[in-house]
Amino acid sequence: MRLSFALTIGCLFSLSPLPAQSKLDLTQPYLLLATIRTSTMQQELNEAAAAGYRVLVGSRTGLSEFSLLLETVAQPPDVYQYLLLAATRTSTMQKELDEAAAKGFHLLSKVMMGGQSEIMVVLEKPPGAPTYSQYLLLATKFTGTLQNELIQAAERGYQLVGMVRSEQEAGIQGEHIVVLEKAAPPPGELPAAQPTELRRDLRDRYRLLATRRTSTMQQELNDSARAGYRVLVGSPSSGTEVEVLLEKGVQPPNTFQYKLVATNRASTLQKELNEAAAKGFRLLPQTVVGKRGAGSSGLGNIGGIFGGAATIPGYAPDEIVAILEKAPGPAKSYQYLVLDTLKTSTMQQEISKAVKDGYAVTAMAGSPASKEGTPMPVFSNLRLVLEKESKEK
């Protein structure tokens, strides 16, 4: 390792090494970090935050990296602070969430990543006086159990922050992992007294949908919307499944409408997003996820070079799934741009150009990560969705 030295008037006879030169380009308005090492990500995240960057979105990539997109928004010393947590055990994650929350950190819902051996989350502490939260982590293999635990959490005043899925590994079924949050007093102060009156009936408050077929998911979304449910968050499930969590809170006929799009081509995704947007739909960022093709086990990536058709019997191409929502009554219209790359290093320049054209980053998702030892290549590593308000009436 090469060291640089400098002499100062106050230290003529002592040579002190200067800090290692940064590998990050901190002159860009947007910064994309991608690494397989959580320790490296924490180090780069600290460096970027100290320079005034703030985290926007995060995702795993098709090359099994953790990736974060940041935007420069602050001036030192009034900068954001970040804490990255990665754990293989949900009990460990719960403990570390509690410790971080006691220091004024808050979980970022757009940066929850599942994996084969661990889950990773990012917490943020804004500049200024801290506020405090209390977190509850629910983890179960069964959707029915999860719905019951969500009801119990709601009765205690918790609200959903985000959902992620730990992948199936070595024949062991993965878990549904949901994080909930409620306001908490500063450390050392007693919480406010809870109301003694009975809360409203919460038995049907949440509905969890999980299916391999996107056509089935579209139908179940339609049925749930007509019953007064609204989408909260989406997540990959077993890899070939996608799951969506909804909450009941609107009364028919003033219900929301939903449109699900699923494709393995970035150009098709952009086309279908814009077609739906022209009809009054708007993308729900927390529903953009990577879904592995049925039976693919890594081979589904090859579908991307053959027009999206499954060229191997029994194998379907991997897809990016997204859900758009149409609110009752008049609403603004939006346009969408989808950026797709194999090399994360080329994405940063494309983002800066799109932002100059009026777009804002709204969601990011990697193709379903290739399992270790899988020989098949990944043709799409990372996809980013940007949005801008449409000028057309």
C-alpha positions in Angstrom: 0.0 0.0 0.0 1.5 3.4 -1.0 1.5 6.1 1.6 1.7 9.9 1.1 3.7 12.0 3.5 3.7 15.7 4.3 5.8 18.0 6.5 4.3 20.8 8.5 5.9 23.7 10.5 4.6 22.2 13.7 6.1 18.8 13.0 9.4 19.2 11.1 11.0 16.0 12.3 8.0 13.7 12.2 6.4 12.2 9.1 2.6 11.3 9.4 0.7 9.3 6.8 -2.3 11.1 5.3 -5.7 9.3 5.1 -5.9 6.9 2.2 -7.3 8.5 -1.0 -11.0 7.9 -1.5 -12.1 5.5 -4.2 -15.5 7.3 -4.4 -16.2 10.2 -6.8 -17.8 12.6 -4.3 -18.3 15.3 -7.0 -21.3 13.7 -8.6 -24.9 14.6 -7.6 -25.7 10.9 -7.4 -23.6 8.1 -6.0 -24.1 4.3 -6.5 -22.4 2.0 -4.1 -22.3 -1.8 -4.8 -20.3 -4.4 -2.9 -20.7 -8.0 -1.6 -19.1 -7.0 1.8 -21.2 -5.3 4.4 -18.1 -3.9 6.1 -17.1 -2.2 2.9 -20.6 -0.9 2.4 -20.6 0.6 5.9 -17.3 2.3 5.4 -18.3 3.8 2.0 -21.6 4.8 3.4 -20.0 6.7 6.2 -17.6 8.4 3.8 -20.4 9.5 1.5 -22.7 10.7 4.3 -19.9 12.8 5.7 -19.7 14.5 2.3 -23.4 15.4 2.3 -25.0 12.4 0.6 -28.3 10.8 1.7 -29.6 7.3 0.8 -32.5 7.1 -1.6 -33.1 3.4 -2.4 -31.3 0.1 -2.1 -31.5 -3.4 -3.6 -29.6 -6.6 -4.1 -28.2 -7.0 -7.6 -28.2 -9.9 -10.0 -24.5 -10.4 -9.0 -25.4 -10.9 -5.3 -24.1 -7.4 -4.4 -25.7 -5.0 -2.0 -26.3 -1.7 -3.8 -27.3 1.7 -2.5 -28.1 4.9 -4.5 -27.4 8.2 -2.7 -28.0 11.8 -3.5 -26.1 14.8 -2.3 -28.5 17.0 -0.2 -26.7 18.2 2.9 -23.7 20.5 3.7 -21.2 19.4 6.4 -21.4 19.4 9.4 -25.2 19.1 9.1 -25.2 15.6 7.5 -27.0 12.4 7.9 -25.6 9.4 9.7 -26.1 5.7 8.7 -26.0 2.4 10.3 -26.0 -0.9 8.3 -27.3 -4.0 10.0 -26.9 -7.5 8.6 -27.8 -10.6 10.4 -28.6 -14.3 9.8 -30.9 -14.6 12.9 -34.0 -12.5 13.3 -33.4 -12.4 17.1 -30.1 -10.7 16.4 -31.6 -8.3 14.0 -34.3 -7.4 16.6 -31.6 -6.7 19.3 -29.6 -4.5 16.9 -32.7 -2.6 15.8 -33.5 -1.8 19.4 -29.9 -0.6 20.1 -29.9 1.6 17.0 -33.3 3.1 17.7 -32.2 4.1 21.2 -29.5 6.2 19.5 -32.1 8.0 17.3 -31.7 6.0 14.1 -34.8 5.2 12.0 -35.2 2.3 9.5 -35.4 3.2 5.8 -38.2 1.2 4.3 -36.7 1.4 0.8 -33.5 -0.3 1.9 -34.5 -3.8 3.2 -32.7 -6.6 1.4 -33.1 -10.3 1.7 -30.5 -12.9 0.8 -29.5 -16.6 0.9 -27.8 -16.3 4.3 -28.7 -12.9 5.8 -31.0 -9.9 5.6 -29.7 -6.4 5.6 -31.3 -3.1 6.5 -30.1 0.5 6.7 -31.0 3.0 9.4 -30.7 6.8 9.1 -30.2 9.5 11.7 -31.0 13.0 10.4 -29.1 16.1 11.6 -30.6 18.0 14.5 -32.4 16.9 17.6 -33.1 13.1 17.5 -36.5 11.5 17.6 -37.0 7.9 18.7 -38.9 4.9 17.6 -39.5 1.4 18.8 -39.3 -1.5 16.3 -40.9 -4.9 16.2 -39.6 -7.6 13.8 -42.0 -10.5 12.8 -40.6 -13.6 11.1 -42.5 -16.7 10.1 -42.7 -19.3 7.4 -46.5 -19.2 7.3 -48.7 -16.5 5.9 -51.6 -17.2 8.3 -49.3 -16.9 11.3 -48.0 -13.6 10.0 -51.4 -12.1 9.5 -52.3 -13.0 13.1 -49.1 -11.4 14.4 -49.7 -8.3 12.4 -53.1 -7.9 14.0 -51.6 -8.2 17.5 -48.9 -5.7 16.6 -51.5 -3.2 15.3 -53.4 -3.5 18.6 -50.2 -2.4 20.4 -49.9 0.7 18.1 -47.3 -0.5 15.6 -47.4 0.4 11.9 -45.8 -1.3 9.0 -42.4 -0.1 7.8 -41.4 -2.8 5.3 -41.3 -6.4 4.3 -38.5 -8.7 3.0 -38.0 -12.4 2.4 -35.1 -14.6 3.4 -34.4 -17.0 0.6 -34.8 -20.8 0.8 -31.5 -22.5 1.4 -30.3 -26.1 1.6 -33.9 -27.3 1.7 -34.9 -25.0 4.5 -37.9 -22.8 3.8 -37.3 -19.1 3.9 -39.2 -16.7 6.2 -41.6 -13.8 5.7 -39.9 -10.9 7.6 -41.9 -7.8 8.5 -40.7 -4.8 10.4 -43.1 -2.5 12.3 -42.6 0.8 14.1 -44.2 3.1 16.6 -43.1 6.3 18.2 -41.1 6.0 21.5 -40.0 8.5 24.2 -36.4 9.4 24.7 -34.3 6.9 26.6 -35.0 7.1 30.3 -38.5 8.5 30.0 -41.6 6.5 30.5 -43.9 5.8 27.6 -47.3 7.6 27.4 -50.2 5.8 28.9 -52.1 3.6 26.5 -55.8 4.2 26.0 -58.0 1.8 27.9 -60.9 1.7 25.4 -61.2 -1.2 23.0 -59.7 -0.7 19.6 -61.8 -1.3 16.5 -62.0 -4.8 15.1 -58.7 -5.6 13.5 -59.3 -9.1 12.4 -59.5 -8.2 8.7 -57.1 -5.3 8.8 -54.3 -7.0 6.8 -54.3 -9.3 3.9 -51.2 -11.1 2.5 -51.3 -12.4 -1.1 -48.6 -14.8 -2.4 -48.6 -16.5 -5.8 -46.3 -17.6 -8.6 -48.7 -16.6 -11.3 -48.8 -12.8 -12.0 -52.3 -13.3 -13.6 -53.5 -14.8 -10.3 -52.0 -11.9 -8.4 -53.7 -9.4 -10.6 -57.1 -11.0 -10.0 -56.5 -11.2 -6.2 -55.5 -7.5 -6.2 -58.7 -6.6 -8.0 -60.8 -8.6 -5.5 -59.0 -7.1 -2.5 -59.3 -3.6 -3.8 -63.1 -4.0 -4.3 -63.2 -5.2 -0.7 -61.6 -1.9 0.5 -57.9 -3.0 0.8 -54.9 -0.9 -0.3 -51.4 -2.1 -1.2 -48.7 -1.4 1.4 -45.6 -3.2 0.2 -44.5 -6.1 -2.0 -41.6 -8.6 -1.7 -40.2 -11.7 -3.4 -41.3 -14.8 -1.6 -39.7 -18.2 -2.4 -37.9 -16.7 -5.4 -40.5 -17.9 -7.9 -43.3 -16.3 -5.9 -44.2 -12.7 -5.3 -46.1 -11.5 -2.2 -48.1 -8.4 -1.5 -49.3 -7.1 1.9 -52.5 -4.9 1.9 -54.3 -3.0 4.6 -58.1 -2.4 4.8 -58.9 1.2 5.2 -61.2 2.5 2.4 -64.9 2.1 1.9 -66.4 1.0 -1.4 -67.1 2.4 -3.9 -64.2 4.9 -3.2 -61.6 2.2 -3.7 -58.2 2.1 -5.4 -57.5 0.2 -8.6 -54.3 -1.8 -9.3 -52.3 -2.8 -12.4 -49.5 -5.4 -12.2 -46.7 -5.5 -14.8 -44.1 -8.3 -15.0 -41.4 -8.6 -17.6 -37.8 -9.5 -18.0 -37.0 -6.6 -20.5 -36.3 -3.1 -19.4 -37.8 -1.6 -22.6 -41.0 -3.6 -22.0 -41.2 -2.6 -18.4 -40.9 1.1 -19.4 -43.5 0.7 -22.1 -46.0 -0.9 -19.8 -45.4 1.5 -16.9 -46.1 4.4 -19.3 -49.2 2.8 -20.8 -50.6 2.4 -17.3 -49.6 5.9 -16.2 -51.5 7.3 -19.2 -54.6 5.7 -17.7 -54.1 7.5 -14.4 -52.0 4.8 -12.5 -48.9 5.6 -10.5 -46.1 3.2 -9.5 -45.9 2.0 -5.9 -42.1 2.0 -5.3 -42.1 -0.6 -2.6 -43.7 -3.2 -4.9 -40.8 -3.2 -7.5 -39.1 -6.6 -6.9 -37.2 -9.3 -8.8 -39.0 -12.6 -9.3 -37.3 -15.8 -10.4 -38.8 -17.7 -13.3 -40.6 -20.9 -12.4 -38.2 -23.8 -12.4 -35.3 -21.6 -13.3 -32.7 -22.1 -10.5 -30.6 -19.5 -12.2 -31.4 -20.6 -15.8 -34.2 -18.1 -16.1 -31.7 -15.4 -16.7 -31.1 -16.8 -20.2 -34.6 -15.9 -21.2 -33.6 -12.3 -21.4 -31.6 -12.8 -24.6 -34.4 -14.7 -26.5 -37.2 -12.1 -26.4 -38.5 -13.2 -23.0 -39.5 -16.6 -24.2 -38.7 -19.7 -22.2 -36.3 -21.6 -24.5 -35.7 -24.6 -22.1 -38.7 -26.8 -21.4 -40.0 -26.1 -17.9 -38.0 -22.9 -17.4 -39.4 -19.4 -17.4 -37.4 -16.2 -17.6 -36.7 -14.1 -14.5 -38.8 -11.0 -14.2 -39.2 -7.6 -12.6 -42.6 -7.2 -11.0 -44.2 -3.8 -10.3 -47.6 -2.7 -9.1 -49.3 0.6 -10.0 -52.1 2.2 -8.2 -55.0 4.5 -9.4 -56.7 6.6 -6.7 -60.4 7.4 -6.9 -61.0 10.8 -8.4 -58.7 13.0 -10.5 -55.0 12.6 -10.1 -51.7 13.8 -11.6 -50.2 12.0 -14.5 -46.6 10.7 -14.6 -44.0 9.4 -17.0 -41.5 6.7 -16.3 -37.9 5.9 -17.4 -36.2 2.5 -16.8 -32.5 2.2 -16.7 -30.9 -1.2 -17.1 -27.3 -2.2 -16.7 -24.9 -5.1 -16.1 -22.2 -2.8 -14.7 -23.2 -0.6 -11.8 -20.3 1.8 -12.7 -22.2 2.9 -15.9 -25.5 3.5 -14.1 -24.3 6.6 -12.3 -23.8 8.7 -15.5 -27.2 7.6 -16.8 -28.9 8.7 -13.6 -27.4 12.1 -13.7 -28.5 12.6 -17.3 -32.1 11.5 -16.5 -32.3 13.8 -13.5 -31.3 16.7 -15.7 -34.3 15.8 -17.9 -36.6 16.2 -14.9 -36.8 12.6 -13.6 -36.5 11.6 -10.0 -35.4 8.2 -8.7 -38.4 6.2 -7.3 -37.4 2.5 -7.2 -34.5 0.1 -7.7 -34.4 -3.7 -8.1 -31.8 -6.3 -9.0 -32.5 -9.4 -11.1 -33.0 -12.4 -8.8 -29.5 -13.0 -7.5 -27.6 -15.9 -9.0 -26.9 -18.6 -6.4 -23.3 -19.3 -5.5 -21.8 -21.8 -7.9 -24.5 -21.3 -10.6 -22.6 -21.3 -14.0 -25.3 -19.3 -15.8 -24.5 -15.6 -16.6 -26.6 -12.6 -15.5 -27.7 -10.4 -18.4 -29.4 -7.8 -16.3 -27.8 -6.8 -13.0 -29.7 -3.8 -11.8 -32.8 -1.9 -12.9 -33.7 1.6 -11.8 -37.1 3.3 -12.3 -37.4 7.1 -12.5 -40.5 9.2 -12.5 -41.5 12.7 -13.5 -44.8 14.5 -13.6 -46.3 14.5 -17.1 -47.0 17.8 -18.8 -49.6 16.2 -21.1 -53.2 16.6 -20.1 
